Every structure is written in structure tokens, then in C-alpha cells.
């Protein structure tokens, strides 16, 4: 990766997510006064003066946790430390030195990385006397207040002064958002694509609370994979954490180039799947419908074509999105996603020459003209493309009100027959030609 990586680690509830948000200057991490809110790693871009880097937030380190989730959080934290160029070990001035801090320091030393020992919750010069306790750890403490910004400028100066030099490599990679309801296999799919465990995978629905970005390569081309929190029914999103996660997922859909809508093929399309696909459709994003857990489907009396048709009957508004059967657990057909994503991005960026468009329009009108409007003939005189990603077109008519939604759908169908636009939505606007 071209940009350096800085990882924030520490025990639970020392302010890692608050510091992360201040460093990236956005509210990206979920913040609650409850230990253990951040389970997965969360990536964001940070910059200071003329230097930029990738910042990683992690879950809180625990001593020999009893639960499997806690053990995986520790594993994720140490993976982040292994990836990082610089590690920020966040300590808590209010609670002072705890045995868990010393344990984590010992674990981090094995990586041989540059570690900054950052003492948080020092909100003024008078609080700096709390630093003396941390000298007992054999480290040089760095004071900061993630909440109010005390010492933040000096802190950032220290960090960027130790960043390794970066290569002038293009980091504007295609962004792929993986969306779906909880427990359909989104995180398992990410792990299969990346070839290593980046996400916490658990049979407990809702394990992924924040969206988590990872960069992966396929035949030397890089992609940003964003695993989003599973979207639940509104009635089950009462908790603050769930609400933040839902809003983050919406934002990730808005920011992505292509959305992978993951369904559980063994269960078919349920109402919540329809709503999630509707969010992607409303955001006008390129999409692929992934029929995951295909290995669990009884295919003895089921043809793929019939199954896909059942899917499109439920997701009738997304017939333009290709469907792909996969098994994320067994890694069946998962790498087929990358060429498909590339083709969808290319289709979204496609621009059609105006002369060619109007030749198309003439043939479409000769096969089906708009119906009469208030006893008068509705005429379409011209069509032109006004934007890409997604493709947008304007048709000019003598009576705007006479072009109904049904005729717009007819034009879209003919556009797709002629120019494809597979995997991307098409927008057609109607304007009344000035007399």
C-alpha cells in the first residue's frame, strides 16, 4: 500500500475511537461510553500538513478473554499492529497504569515497530503530572486530550515526523461496498477475497458494527473492500450503536462504486433484502446480486434460471444487476467478482455519441410512439446524454406531462438492448422543448 499505516491500540474505553475521529476529522468510529464498542478494525484517511496516512482503529485489548468474540478482538488488534508502520498505544491518565497496559506493551515490542505511548484524557497543563506514573512502564509518554484537543498539534507533529516515505502510487482504487442483512456471510466473503482474516466472523448476527475498509489485489489491480454492518429492521435499531451503524452503511453505499448485495440463497429473498436492495437502487449505484451459501441450496429439483427469476421477481427494480451464485465459506466463484466489478464500472462510465443516440431514438419511436395526451400527439424530438456514473439522458418533447413512467421504462429497456449498461441504473429525464 502506498500510504503508511498508523494503528491505534489499547485496552477498552481509553478513548481510541475519539482519538481516531479527531485525527481523521470525521465522525467515523462508533463512540459510546460502553467498553468494547469497536469490535472490528476501522480504517480512515488522515493527514497533517502535507503528509497523509491510513489510520486504523481497533477493539479494546483484553487479558485472556473467556468469550470467542473477545479472543478475536485481540487477534484483530495484533493483526493491525503487524500491518502498521507506526503504533499508537493509548493509555488513560484517569485510571493510571494498569497491568493490562504492561501486558500490551510486552506484546507490541515483539513487532519491532515505532510505538508512541500516548496518554489520553490530559486536558490541560495541570493534568500533566499524571504522566509520572507512566514512566514506570519504561516508556516516554506523550500527553493529549482526544476530546478537547489539548496537545493535539504537538502529538500530530511527532507522528508525521516518523512516517516512512511514500511512493507516488495511484490510490484511487475502485470501492466495493458489501451490504446485506446480518449473518448472510458478508464478513466471510471479505475474508475469502482477502485471503486472511480481516473481519470478526461469528454465528452471532450483527458482529460487524462499523464499516471496515480493506485493500486487496487481484491480478495486480487493487480494490477497496468495505464490509458494512448488517442492516436490521427499524424496530430493532433502537440502540444508539445500531443507529450509528445504519447511518454509516448508508454513507458507504453513497461513497461506493459498486455495491455487492449479499443474499442467503438457502433462505431466498426476504422483505429486508428488498429494502436493502432499494437503498442501493435509490443511491443509483452499480450493483451485483450475490446468492451466497449456494452450497446449502437443494438443487435436485431446482434450475438456476428458475431460481434467478424468483430473485428478480422480488427485486424487480434491479433486473439490470447481474446475479452470481457463490459460496463465501468454500470460496466458490468469489474471484469472479472482480472482472464483474470492472465491467460494471466501465458500463457506468460509458458515454454514447449524440448522433448514435438519436439514430437509436428514431428506431425506438418507429416501433412504439408515445400515446396521445389530451387528444394531441406527443412527440419526442431529441435525446442526449448529460452524465455518467450512472448514465443519465434527457429527452425533449412537446408535452412533458404526456411522457408517462411506462414509456420511460420502454425507452430504458431499448437503451439497454442497444447499449447494455449491465449492472448500472439508467436515469432518463424529460424536458419540454422550448417553442
Secondary structure, DSSP 4 states (H G I P E B T S, - for coil): --SEEEEEE-BTTSSHHHHHHHHHTS--S---SSTT---S-EEEEEEETTEEEEEEE-PPB-SS-SSHHHHHHHHHHHHHHHH-SEEEEEEETTT---HHHHHHHHHHHTTT-EEEEEEE---SGGGGGGGGGGGGGTS-EEE--TTT-TTHHHHHHHHHHTPPP--------EEEEEE-STTSSHHHHHHHHHTS--S---SSTT---S-EEEEEEETTEEEEEEEPPPP--GGG--SHHHHHHHHHHHHHHHH-SEEEEEEETTT---HHHHHHHHHHHHTT-EEEEEEE-GGGS--TT--HHHHHHHHHHHTGGGTTSEEEE-BTTTTBSTTHHHHHHHHHHHHHT----HHHHHHHHHHHHHH-PPPPBTTB---EEEEEEEETTTEEEEEEES-GGGS-HHHHHHHHHHHHHHH--TTS-EEEEEEEPP-
